[in-house]
Amino acid sequence: MEKERWGIIYCPKQGVQRSHKRWERIREYLTAKEISYDFVQSEGIDSVARLTTMLAQNGYRTIIIVGGDSALNHALNSIILLGQEMRENIALGIIPNGRGNDWANFWGFEADNDEQTVNWLAQRRLRKVDVGYLREKGEEADSYQYFLNCVNIGLAANIMNIKQKTRHWVGLRGLSYAMSMILLLFQRMETKMHLKINEDEIHHHLMSLCIGSCHGYGLTPNAVPYNGTLDMSTISHPAVSQMLGGMWLLLTGRILNHRNVRSYRTSRPIKFFDISHAQITIDGRPTSITTPFEVGLNKEWINFIIPG
């Protein structure tokens, strides 16, 4: 396989009409730019992992995901599972086309500016970025799940699940967040959690918890994926009036100013001993895991194509 040839995985938006027309516009521009590529279309988010493995094993060293955070997460985990040599020699890129594009938005890739995105990808400016991991202890061997953006536990995970549904109705990112938070006013609950970060041991009820290597959908707004640290924010149970204020702070990127939010930063693994039955998402993707587990970071662990 020629080194400059791209392997592209196209992930159509489910339930969105004319999504293929956008892909046709991308294809036309790739051809106009004389970019060598082959593409495959995923049947769904779960097939992205299989397709990524197939492309990597067939010699593609530039893999582009036309999709969102969840699709990118599946591709990331597949590349890492192929071993260190593959991970160090493959460059991963994104053309945002998902319902959650937090990772792409952080770098400045715009979902409605495909020509600019392709131009940036064609320059192949690489940066090694941090990769977070969630390690679950097993009887015989530990299991790992990896992330670029964040891990959400509790109602933050519920927000992501509800947001996916409300996005079908309203389409706009800000409105879908607002509607999600309004719906959560009727689902207010706390989860008993027990964890340790740095020298602080937290052993009380929390409404939500986010660990971010990146912006974490607004819940870890100061996190960046290249400084070797994780940010964590915890939200205790606010009154309804405080939740309404918190909605505004979240939408304006100032959630850490809320009186019921506490923030932490660490370069060491965060150890979890109990999260009761709280929901968990990794890069917006629902997952199941049992305690004890830990969340940590591998510094500068994968090649990502960033804007030129």
VENJOFEN-V424304 format. One record per residue. RES is the residue in one letter. PSI is psi as a letter, one per 20 degrees, with the letter a starting at -180 (NA if undefined). Layout:
RES;PSI / RES;PSI
//
This chain:
M;p / E;p / K;h / E;i / R;p / W;q / G;o / I;p / I;o / Y;p / C;n / P;q / K;p / Q;p / G;j / V;p / Q;q / R;j / S;h / H;h / K;h / R;g / W;h / E;h / R;h / I;g / R;g / E;h / Y;h / L;g / T;g / A;h / K;i / E;l / I;p / S;p / Y;q / D;q / F;q / V;q / Q;p / S;q / E;i / G;r / I;g / D;h / S;i / V;h / A;g / R;g / L;h / T;g / T;g / M;g / L;g / A;g / Q;i / N;j / G;j / Y;p / R;j / T;o / I;p / I;p / I;p / V;n / G;a / G;a / D;g / S;g / A;g / L;h / N;g / H;g / A;g / L;g / N;h / S;g / I;g / I;h / L;h / L;i / G;r / Q;g / E;g / M;g / R;h / E;i / N;i / I;p / A;p / L;p / G;r / I;p / I;o / P;p / N;k / G;a / R;i / G;o / N;l / D;g / W;g / A;g / N;h / F;g / W;i / G;j / F;p / E;p / A;h / D;j / N;m / D;h / E;g / Q;g / T;g / V;g / N;g / W;g / L;h / A;h / Q;i / R;l / R;o / L;q / R;p / K;p / V;q / D;q / V;p / G;q / Y;q / L;o / R;o / E;p / K;p / G;r / E;h / E;h / A;q / D;q / S;q / Y;q / Q;q / Y;q / F;q / L;h / N;f / C;r / V;p / N;p / I;p / G;b / L;h / A;h / A;h / N;h / I;g / M;g / N;g / I;h / K;h / Q;h / K;g / T;h / R;h / H;h / W;g / V;h / G;g / L;p / R;g / G;g / L;h / S;h / Y;g / A;g / M;h / S;g / M;h / I;g / L;h / L;i / L;h / F;j / Q;k / R;p / M;r / E;q / T;p / K;p / M;q / H;o / L;r / K;p / I;p / N;c / E;j / D;p / E;o / I;p / H;m / H;a / H;p / L;q / M;h / S;q / L;p / C;p / I;o / G;p / S;i / C;b / H;i / G;k / Y;k / G;i / L;i / T;m / P;i / N;i / A;q / V;q / P;k / Y;j / N;j / G;j / T;q / L;q / D;q / M;p / S;p / T;q / I;p / S;a / H;o / P;r / A;r / V;g / S;h / Q;h / M;h / L;g / G;h / G;h / M;g / W;g / L;h / L;g / L;h / T;j / G;k / R;k / I;h / L;i / N;i / H;q / R;h / N;j / V;p / R;q / S;q / Y;r / R;p / T;q / S;j / R;q / P;q / I;p / K;p / F;p / F;h / D;p / I;j / S;c / H;k / A;q / Q;q / I;p / T;q / I;o / D;k / G;j / R;p / P;q / T;r / S;q / I;q / T;q / T;q / P;q / F;r / E;q / V;p / G;a / L;p / N;o / K;p / E;m / W;i / I;q / N;p / F;p / I;o / I;r / P;q / G;NA
//
